[in-house]
Amino acid sequence: MKKIDVVATSKSYPVYYGKGIFLKLKFLIDKNRLNRKIFIVVDENVYSHHTTRIDSFISSIDLKVCLYSFNANEINKSAAQLNDIYSSLIENGFGMDTLIISIGGGITGDIAGFAASTYNRGVQIIHVPTTLLAMVDSSIGGKTGINFDSTKNIIGTFYQPEFILVDTDFLKTLPEEEFICGLGEIIKYSFLTGGDFLKKIKRSLSKSLKLDTKLLLNSIETCIKFKAGIVEKDERETHGLRKILNLGHTFAHAIEVERGYTLKHGQAVILGLTCSLYLSRKLGIINEKLLREYLSLLLKTKDRINLNFFYAMKIYEIMKRDKKSVNDKIKFVLIVEAGNILVDVEAPAHMVLESINNGMDHFLVN
């Protein structure tokens, strides 16, 4: 088991990562002297695959423990689902001395984190991410939230956990579709970091969409360290630095909504990164050679993301409602080259629409 410390302004906490370390969850709770009245929020699909492991942990708890499972999808990342979590907490007598444990992907972590940040004005939470995307990105940094009125993550908080436990054994039951989602975020981080990590990802993807065990663990470690470094310097996105993590996401969130959440978040990130590259080129921010080089990485996944149609104008209109928009002006995060990212970039509507069409056309089923 290895550890990376996140030293945020509001709270410092460790990220434990390794293979088979879920077995150490009880030990880590005791070591960190956390509350012992435990409310587990788990993706029902994760629970069905890992019932024995989770039940074994539950049986080790000597005080109150309650298991709350739900169908973790974007439709259920809602006020109604959040209210149901609150109701379960209240009905089962949980108070200020509660420890919530989130076991699942990004959706589970987002809604459980929001519940923890608001229930009794804040109770302790631990994240146990079970998808590759959540391991490399969404569980780190303290962002919580729910969707509302066809807008992604429009209601939420910043709320840091007590610790995060990343056990790669959970990936053994991860569907290929979910692996591709995580791969999309890993490619994003390779653009953000550049250097050796980008070279490793390019070399690996030239052979296969699968990452070998060594590169997989290295990718998880690299992404966690990079995001931790950003969060330490700009926890609440007040200085602009944390905005670079939104590369591709202004497009991606709108694409998810336009598709009625039939696309996974990670799939939408791949589409969003593709559109962002085209917009960077149209604005003269990136050169043609790098555009083609970076596109080639993303397009390795195109056979795994099949679109029958899309409406570029609808995506554009949704983007104008994005929480990152200011005075009805869409703010983009764009790329000059790997490791050199621009934030708060504005663009003419026709260029944005052209970029949506150029990017998403690659993924249309003929």
Secondary structure, DSSP 8 states (H G I E B T S, - for coil): -EEEEEE-SS-EEEEEEESSGGGGHHHHHHHTT--SEEEEEEEHHHHHHSHHHHHHHHHT--S-EEEEEE--SGGGSSHHHHHHHHHHHHHTT--TTEEEEEEESHHHHHHHHHHHHHGGG--EEEEEE-SHHIIIIITSS-B--EEETTEEEEE--B---SEEEEEGGGGGG--HHHHHHHHHHHHHHHHHH-HHHHHHHHHHHTT-SS--HHHHHHHHHHHHHHHHHHHHH-TTSSSSGGGGGGTTHHHHHHHHHHTTT-S-HHHHHHHHHHHHHHHHHHTTSS-HHHHHHHHHHHGGGGGGS-BS---HHHHHHHHTT-TT-BTTB--EEEEEETTEEEEEE---HHHHHHHHHHHHHTTB--
